[in-house]
Protein backbone atom coordinates (compact mmCIF):
# COMPACT_ATOMS: atom_id res chain seq x y z
CA UNK A 1 0.00 0.00 0.00
CA UNK A 2 1.50 3.31 -1.10
CA UNK A 3 1.79 6.36 1.10
CA UNK A 4 -0.79 8.06 -1.07
CA UNK A 5 -3.21 5.23 -0.34
CA UNK A 6 -2.72 5.54 3.43
CA UNK A 7 -4.68 8.59 4.63
CA UNK A 8 -2.81 10.77 7.07
CA UNK A 9 0.60 9.13 6.51
CA UNK A 10 2.19 12.15 4.89
CA UNK A 11 0.76 14.46 7.51
CA UNK A 12 2.01 12.22 10.29
CA UNK A 13 5.46 12.00 8.72
CA UNK A 14 5.56 15.80 8.28
CA UNK A 15 4.65 16.30 11.92
CA UNK A 16 7.35 13.84 12.95
CA UNK A 17 9.91 15.73 10.84
CA UNK A 18 8.81 19.02 12.38
CA UNK A 19 9.01 17.59 15.88
CA UNK A 20 12.45 16.14 15.14
CA UNK A 21 13.64 19.50 13.76
CA UNK A 22 12.25 21.31 16.79
CA UNK A 23 14.07 18.91 19.11
CA UNK A 24 17.35 19.49 17.26
CA UNK A 25 16.91 23.26 17.42
CA UNK A 26 16.03 23.03 21.09
CA UNK A 27 19.26 21.15 21.83
CA UNK A 28 21.34 23.44 19.63
CA UNK A 29 19.96 26.85 20.57
CA UNK A 30 18.11 26.24 23.82
CA UNK A 31 14.89 27.60 22.31
CA UNK A 32 12.01 26.15 20.32
CA UNK A 33 8.79 27.43 18.79
CA UNK A 34 6.11 25.23 20.38
CA UNK A 35 3.32 26.90 18.42
CA UNK A 36 2.53 30.15 16.62
CA UNK A 37 2.09 31.87 19.99
CA UNK A 38 4.34 29.91 22.32
CA UNK A 39 8.15 30.03 22.59
CA UNK A 40 9.93 27.66 24.96
CA UNK A 41 13.35 28.63 26.29
CA UNK A 42 15.62 26.14 28.08
CA UNK A 43 17.87 27.80 30.65
CA UNK A 44 21.19 26.37 31.79
CA UNK A 45 20.08 27.07 35.35
CA UNK A 46 16.95 28.50 36.97
CA UNK A 47 16.58 32.29 36.85
CA UNK A 48 13.65 33.86 38.69
CA UNK A 49 14.29 37.13 36.86
CA UNK A 50 13.93 35.63 33.38
CA UNK A 51 10.19 36.37 32.88
CA UNK A 52 10.71 40.01 33.81
CA UNK A 53 13.76 40.20 31.55
CA UNK A 54 11.98 38.99 28.41
CA UNK A 55 8.95 41.17 29.21
CA UNK A 56 11.12 44.28 28.93
CA UNK A 57 10.14 46.49 25.98
CA UNK A 58 13.57 46.16 24.36
CA UNK A 59 12.75 42.55 23.49
CA UNK A 60 10.55 42.33 20.42
CA UNK A 61 9.87 39.85 17.62
CA UNK A 62 11.23 40.88 14.24
CA UNK A 63 10.57 38.70 11.18
CA UNK A 64 12.83 39.41 8.23
CA UNK A 65 13.29 37.83 4.84
CA UNK A 66 16.85 36.84 4.00
CA UNK A 67 17.29 39.75 1.60
CA UNK A 68 16.22 42.22 4.32
CA UNK A 69 18.63 41.16 7.07
CA UNK A 70 21.21 43.86 6.30
CA UNK A 71 18.77 46.67 5.55
CA UNK A 72 17.82 49.41 7.99
CA UNK A 73 14.50 48.75 9.71
CA UNK A 74 12.07 51.66 9.44
CA UNK A 75 9.99 52.81 12.43
CA UNK A 76 6.85 51.10 11.17
CA UNK A 77 8.73 47.84 10.73
CA UNK A 78 9.46 47.46 14.43
CA UNK A 79 7.20 45.53 16.77
CA UNK A 80 7.44 46.47 20.45
CA UNK A 81 5.69 45.21 23.56
CA UNK A 82 5.93 48.52 25.45
CA UNK A 83 3.45 51.29 26.19
CA UNK A 84 4.81 53.33 23.25
CA UNK A 85 5.89 52.53 19.73
CA UNK A 86 8.46 54.24 17.53
CA UNK A 87 6.76 56.63 15.13
CA UNK A 88 9.68 58.62 13.74
CA UNK A 89 13.45 58.58 14.00
CA UNK A 90 15.83 61.37 12.95
CA UNK A 91 19.47 62.19 13.63
CA UNK A 92 18.78 64.37 16.67
CA UNK A 93 15.27 63.35 17.72
CA UNK A 94 13.02 60.35 18.19
CA UNK A 95 9.22 60.42 18.35
CA UNK A 96 7.20 57.82 20.26
CA UNK A 97 3.43 57.43 20.08
CA UNK A 98 1.13 55.57 22.41
CA UNK A 99 0.77 51.94 21.36
CA UNK A 100 -2.81 51.08 20.46
CA UNK A 101 -2.30 47.37 21.08
CA UNK A 102 -0.58 47.72 24.47
CA UNK A 103 -2.30 45.44 26.99
CA UNK A 104 -2.62 48.19 29.62
CA UNK A 105 -3.16 51.13 27.29
CA UNK A 106 -5.91 52.65 29.45
CA UNK A 107 -3.30 53.42 32.10
CA UNK A 108 -1.10 55.35 29.65
CA UNK A 109 -1.79 59.09 29.79
CA UNK A 110 0.61 60.62 27.27
CA UNK A 111 -0.25 60.64 23.59
CA UNK A 112 3.36 60.99 22.47
CA UNK A 113 6.89 61.51 23.74
CA UNK A 114 9.67 63.24 21.84
CA UNK A 115 13.33 62.72 22.69
CA UNK A 116 15.57 65.59 21.58
CA UNK A 117 19.35 65.37 21.48
CA UNK A 118 21.58 68.11 22.89
CA UNK A 119 25.22 68.81 22.00
CA UNK A 120 26.27 69.05 25.63
CA UNK A 121 24.97 69.54 29.16
CA UNK A 122 25.03 73.34 28.81
CA UNK A 123 22.77 73.18 25.73
CA UNK A 124 20.44 70.78 27.55
CA UNK A 125 20.23 73.10 30.56
CA UNK A 126 19.56 76.12 28.32
CA UNK A 127 16.69 74.26 26.59
CA UNK A 128 15.27 73.27 29.97
CA UNK A 129 15.36 76.83 31.34
CA UNK A 130 13.71 78.13 28.16
CA UNK A 131 10.85 75.65 28.53
CA UNK A 132 11.71 73.87 25.28
CA UNK A 133 11.84 70.49 27.03
CA UNK A 134 10.00 69.08 30.04
CA UNK A 135 12.82 66.91 31.36
CA UNK A 136 16.54 66.36 30.92
CA UNK A 137 18.22 62.98 31.37
CA UNK A 138 21.55 61.36 30.50
CA UNK A 139 23.38 64.67 30.61
CA UNK A 140 26.95 64.70 31.92
CA UNK A 141 26.81 67.68 34.27
CA UNK A 142 30.09 69.00 35.61
CA UNK A 143 30.71 68.65 39.39
CA UNK A 144 30.23 72.40 39.92
CA UNK A 145 26.91 72.34 38.07
CA UNK A 146 25.77 69.41 40.20
CA UNK A 147 26.47 71.35 43.38
CA UNK A 148 24.50 74.32 42.07
CA UNK A 149 21.55 72.19 40.95
CA UNK A 150 21.34 69.92 44.01
CA UNK A 151 19.18 72.19 46.24
CA UNK A 152 16.33 72.50 43.73
CA UNK A 153 13.23 70.30 43.54
CA UNK A 154 13.61 69.93 39.76
CA UNK A 155 16.87 68.07 40.27
CA UNK A 156 16.86 64.28 40.67
CA UNK A 157 19.82 62.10 41.55
CA UNK A 158 19.88 58.31 41.84
CA UNK A 159 22.52 55.66 42.28
CA UNK A 160 23.04 54.01 38.90
CA UNK A 161 23.80 50.30 38.55
CA UNK A 162 27.25 50.85 37.05
CA UNK A 163 30.07 49.60 39.27
CA UNK A 164 33.78 50.39 39.07
CA UNK A 165 35.85 47.80 40.91
CA UNK A 166 39.33 46.34 41.21
CA UNK A 167 39.69 42.64 40.45
CA UNK A 168 42.43 40.41 41.85
CA UNK A 169 44.58 37.98 39.87
CA UNK A 170 44.09 34.99 42.17
CA UNK A 171 46.94 33.07 40.53
CA UNK A 172 49.47 35.57 41.89
CA UNK A 173 50.72 35.30 45.44
CA UNK A 174 49.97 36.75 47.93
CA UNK A 175 46.62 37.77 46.40
CA UNK A 176 45.39 34.19 46.75
CA UNK A 177 45.16 34.92 50.48
CA UNK A 178 41.76 36.32 51.50
CA UNK A 179 43.38 38.15 54.42
CA UNK A 180 45.51 40.15 52.00
CA UNK A 181 42.52 40.90 49.80
CA UNK A 182 40.43 42.10 52.72
CA UNK A 183 43.30 44.21 54.10
CA UNK A 184 43.61 46.00 50.75
CA UNK A 185 39.81 46.40 50.51
CA UNK A 186 39.26 47.98 53.93
CA UNK A 187 42.34 50.22 53.72
CA UNK A 188 40.46 52.28 51.09
CA UNK A 189 38.48 55.35 52.14
CA UNK A 190 35.64 55.16 49.60
CA UNK A 191 33.84 58.22 50.96
CA UNK A 192 36.90 60.40 50.43
CA UNK A 193 37.50 58.83 47.03
CA UNK A 194 33.98 59.69 45.83
CA UNK A 195 33.92 63.15 47.36
CA UNK A 196 37.42 64.35 46.51
CA UNK A 197 38.89 62.56 43.49
CA UNK A 198 35.50 62.11 41.82
CA UNK A 199 34.01 65.48 42.77
CA UNK A 200 31.00 64.06 44.58
CA UNK A 201 29.60 62.72 41.32
CA UNK A 202 29.63 59.04 42.37
CA UNK A 203 28.36 56.90 45.26
CA UNK A 204 30.83 54.96 47.44
CA UNK A 205 30.47 51.20 46.82
CA UNK A 206 30.85 49.38 50.13
CA UNK A 207 29.33 46.26 48.64
CA UNK A 208 28.90 44.94 45.10
CA UNK A 209 25.28 45.87 44.40
CA UNK A 210 23.33 49.09 44.96
CA UNK A 211 20.68 48.98 47.69
CA UNK A 212 17.86 48.96 45.15
CA UNK A 213 19.19 45.68 43.71
CA UNK A 214 19.26 43.83 47.01
CA UNK A 215 15.53 43.12 46.93
CA UNK A 216 13.37 43.02 50.03
CA UNK A 217 15.87 41.02 52.05
CA UNK A 218 18.96 42.61 53.50
CA UNK A 219 22.04 41.17 51.79
CA UNK A 220 24.50 42.55 54.31
CA UNK A 221 24.17 44.57 57.48
CA UNK A 222 25.99 47.79 58.22
CA UNK A 223 28.75 45.94 60.09
CA UNK A 224 29.39 43.75 57.08
CA UNK A 225 30.01 46.57 54.61
CA UNK A 226 33.51 47.32 53.41
CA UNK A 227 34.08 50.30 55.65
CA UNK A 228 37.56 51.72 56.12
CA UNK A 229 39.16 49.96 59.09
CA UNK A 230 42.86 50.77 59.44
CA UNK A 231 43.47 48.70 62.58
CA UNK A 232 41.89 45.54 61.16
CA UNK A 233 43.63 46.00 57.79
CA UNK A 234 47.04 46.11 59.46
CA UNK A 235 46.19 43.13 61.65
CA UNK A 236 45.10 41.02 58.67
CA UNK A 237 48.24 41.87 56.71
CA UNK A 238 50.40 40.88 59.69
CA UNK A 239 48.53 37.59 60.06
CA UNK A 240 49.20 36.91 56.38
CA UNK A 241 52.93 37.22 57.06
CA UNK A 242 53.54 40.87 56.16
CA UNK A 243 53.71 42.93 59.37
CA UNK A 244 53.82 46.63 58.50
CA UNK A 245 54.04 45.59 54.84
CA UNK A 246 57.45 44.00 55.36
CA UNK A 247 58.27 41.65 52.49
CA UNK A 248 55.10 42.47 50.54
CA UNK A 249 55.75 42.65 46.78
CA UNK A 250 55.09 45.83 44.81
CA UNK A 251 51.51 45.69 43.57
CA UNK A 252 51.11 45.77 39.79
CA UNK A 253 47.90 47.76 39.33
CA UNK A 254 46.65 47.75 35.72
CA UNK A 255 44.26 50.44 34.48
CA UNK A 256 43.08 51.63 31.08
CA UNK A 257 44.21 55.03 29.84
CA UNK A 258 41.76 57.46 31.37
CA UNK A 259 42.49 60.58 33.40
CA UNK A 260 39.82 59.90 35.98
CA UNK A 261 41.02 56.33 36.49
CA UNK A 262 44.59 57.58 36.82
CA UNK A 263 43.58 59.93 39.64
CA UNK A 264 41.59 57.18 41.36
CA UNK A 265 44.50 54.73 41.09
CA UNK A 266 46.97 57.26 42.49
CA UNK A 267 44.66 58.00 45.41
CA UNK A 268 44.18 54.31 46.26
CA UNK A 269 47.90 53.60 45.91
CA UNK A 270 48.53 56.44 48.37
CA UNK A 271 46.04 54.92 50.83
CA UNK A 272 47.68 51.50 50.60
CA UNK A 273 51.09 53.05 51.18
CA UNK A 274 49.94 55.14 54.12
CA UNK A 275 47.86 52.44 55.86
CA UNK A 276 49.73 49.22 54.97
CA UNK A 277 53.17 50.44 53.86
CA UNK A 278 52.63 48.74 50.50
CA UNK A 279 54.08 50.11 47.26
CA UNK A 280 52.06 50.14 44.05
CA UNK A 281 53.22 50.39 40.45
CA UNK A 282 50.42 51.77 38.28
CA UNK A 283 50.50 50.44 34.72
CA UNK A 284 48.46 52.54 32.27
CA UNK A 285 47.69 51.06 28.86
CA UNK A 286 45.49 52.01 25.88
CA UNK A 287 42.39 49.87 25.61
CA UNK A 288 43.64 47.17 23.23
CA UNK A 289 46.88 46.67 25.17
CA UNK A 290 44.95 46.80 28.43
CA UNK A 291 42.65 43.96 27.34
CA UNK A 292 45.60 41.97 26.03
CA UNK A 293 47.34 42.30 29.41
CA UNK A 294 44.18 41.04 31.11
CA UNK A 295 44.03 38.01 28.83
CA UNK A 296 47.67 37.24 29.59
CA UNK A 297 47.15 37.70 33.32
CA UNK A 298 49.85 40.38 33.37
CA UNK A 299 48.64 42.18 36.50
CA UNK A 300 48.08 41.71 40.20
CA UNK A 301 45.02 43.95 40.41
CA UNK A 302 43.08 45.36 37.47
CA UNK A 303 40.51 48.13 37.12
CA UNK A 304 37.19 46.81 35.82
CA UNK A 305 33.70 48.18 35.27
CA UNK A 306 30.25 46.73 34.82
CA UNK A 307 26.94 48.26 33.76
CA UNK A 308 24.26 46.03 35.24
CA UNK A 309 21.54 44.95 32.83
CA UNK A 310 19.06 43.68 35.41
CA UNK A 311 18.11 44.19 39.04
CA UNK A 312 18.46 40.48 39.78
CA UNK A 313 21.13 39.78 42.41
CA UNK A 314 22.13 36.34 41.13
CA UNK A 315 22.48 37.48 37.51
CA UNK A 316 24.68 40.43 38.43
CA UNK A 317 26.87 38.46 40.83
CA UNK A 318 27.40 35.75 38.21
CA UNK A 319 28.35 38.39 35.66
CA UNK A 320 30.84 39.94 38.06
CA UNK A 321 32.41 36.63 39.07
CA UNK A 322 32.06 34.43 36.00
CA UNK A 323 33.54 30.99 36.78
CA UNK A 324 35.32 30.69 33.43
CA UNK A 325 37.20 33.94 33.89
CA UNK A 326 35.04 35.93 31.51
CA UNK A 327 34.78 39.59 32.44
CA UNK A 328 31.46 41.33 32.82
CA UNK A 329 32.98 44.26 30.97
CA UNK A 330 34.74 43.07 27.84
CA UNK A 331 35.74 39.42 27.75
CA UNK A 332 38.45 37.51 29.53
CA UNK A 333 39.79 38.77 32.79
CA UNK A 334 42.77 36.48 32.87
CA UNK A 335 41.83 35.39 36.35
CA UNK A 336 42.13 31.88 37.65
CA UNK A 337 38.70 31.26 39.08
CA UNK A 338 38.64 29.65 42.46
CA UNK A 339 37.04 29.66 45.83
CA UNK A 340 38.67 31.69 48.54
CA UNK A 341 38.01 29.97 51.80
CA UNK A 342 34.77 30.75 53.55
CA UNK A 343 34.41 32.99 56.55
CA UNK A 344 31.85 34.01 59.12
CA UNK A 345 31.04 37.35 57.55
CA UNK A 346 28.03 37.80 59.84
CA UNK A 347 30.49 38.16 62.70
CA UNK A 348 32.65 40.58 60.75
CA UNK A 349 35.37 37.99 60.18
CA UNK A 350 36.68 36.41 56.98
CA UNK A 351 38.58 33.18 56.56
CA UNK A 352 42.08 32.92 57.95
CA UNK A 353 42.79 29.83 55.85
CA UNK A 354 44.11 31.32 52.67
CA UNK A 355 44.52 29.01 49.67
CA UNK A 356 42.12 28.40 46.80
CA UNK A 357 41.59 24.64 46.52
CA UNK A 358 38.75 24.27 44.01
CA UNK A 359 36.65 26.25 41.59
CA UNK A 360 33.52 27.71 43.10
CA UNK A 361 30.71 29.72 41.55
CA UNK A 362 29.69 32.68 43.68
CA UNK A 363 25.91 32.68 44.06
CA UNK A 364 25.17 35.70 46.26
CA UNK A 365 26.49 39.05 47.36
CA UNK A 366 27.15 37.63 50.81
CA UNK A 367 29.50 35.05 49.29
CA UNK A 368 31.12 37.76 47.18
CA UNK A 369 31.84 39.78 50.32
CA UNK A 370 33.13 36.64 52.03
CA UNK A 371 35.63 35.83 49.33
CA UNK A 372 36.51 39.30 48.03
CA UNK A 373 37.84 38.26 44.64
CA UNK A 374 37.36 41.94 43.81
CA UNK A 375 37.14 45.30 45.58
CA UNK A 376 34.04 47.42 44.88
CA UNK A 377 34.98 51.11 44.64
CA UNK A 378 32.08 53.28 43.51
CA UNK A 379 28.76 53.37 41.69
CA UNK A 380 27.93 55.92 39.03
CA UNK A 381 25.08 58.38 39.55
CA UNK A 382 22.31 59.28 37.14
CA UNK A 383 20.84 62.77 37.01
CA UNK A 384 17.62 64.31 35.75
CA UNK A 385 15.86 67.66 35.68
CA UNK A 386 12.06 67.34 35.69
CA UNK A 387 9.57 70.19 35.50
CA UNK A 388 7.19 70.45 38.48
CA UNK A 389 4.11 69.85 36.30
CA UNK A 390 5.46 66.44 35.28
CA UNK A 391 4.66 63.49 37.57
CA UNK A 392 5.52 59.81 37.32
CA UNK A 393 8.91 60.47 35.72
CA UNK A 394 10.82 58.54 38.35
CA UNK A 395 14.51 57.73 38.12
CA UNK A 396 15.70 54.27 39.06
CA UNK A 397 18.84 52.21 39.50
CA UNK A 398 18.77 51.13 35.85
CA UNK A 399 18.59 54.77 34.67
CA UNK A 400 15.50 53.85 32.62
CA UNK A 401 12.47 55.89 33.75
CA UNK A 402 9.20 54.28 32.70
CA UNK A 403 6.97 56.52 30.60
CA UNK A 404 3.83 54.49 31.28
CA UNK A 405 2.73 56.46 34.36
CA UNK A 406 4.03 59.90 33.36
CA UNK A 407 1.41 62.64 33.66
CA UNK A 408 1.43 66.33 32.72
CA UNK A 409 -0.65 68.67 34.86
CA UNK A 410 -2.14 71.07 32.33
CA UNK A 411 -3.60 73.20 35.14
CA UNK A 412 -0.20 73.92 36.67
CA UNK A 413 0.86 77.55 36.69
CA UNK A 414 4.39 78.77 37.28
CA UNK A 415 4.73 80.77 40.50
CA UNK A 416 5.98 84.29 40.31
CA UNK A 417 9.78 84.28 40.04
CA UNK A 418 11.77 85.57 42.99
CA UNK A 419 15.10 85.42 41.18
CA UNK A 420 16.50 82.67 43.39
CA UNK A 421 16.00 79.66 41.11
CA UNK A 422 18.46 79.35 38.20
CA UNK A 423 16.23 76.74 36.55
CA UNK A 424 13.44 79.26 35.88
BELKATA-V290942 format. One line per field, one symbol per residue. phi: phi as a letter, one per 40 degrees, with the letter a starting at -180 (. if undefined). Layout:
phi=???
This chain:
phi=.ccccbdgccccccccccccccccccccbgaaccacbbbbbbccadacccdcccccdccacbbbcdcccbccccdcccbbbccbbcbabbcbabbbbdcccccbcccccccabbcbcbcaccccccccccgcbcabbfbcccdccccccdcccccbbbcbcbbbabbccccbccccbcccccdcccccccccdccccbggcbbdbcacbcdcccgccccbcdccccccacccdccccccchbcfgcgcccccccbccaccccccccccdccccccbgbcbbcbbbcdcccccccccgcacbbcbaacccaccccdcccccbcccgccccahccgcccabcccaccccgbbdccbcbcacaccbacccccccfcabcbabcbbbabbcccbbgcbcaccfbdccdbcbbccccbccccbgcbccc
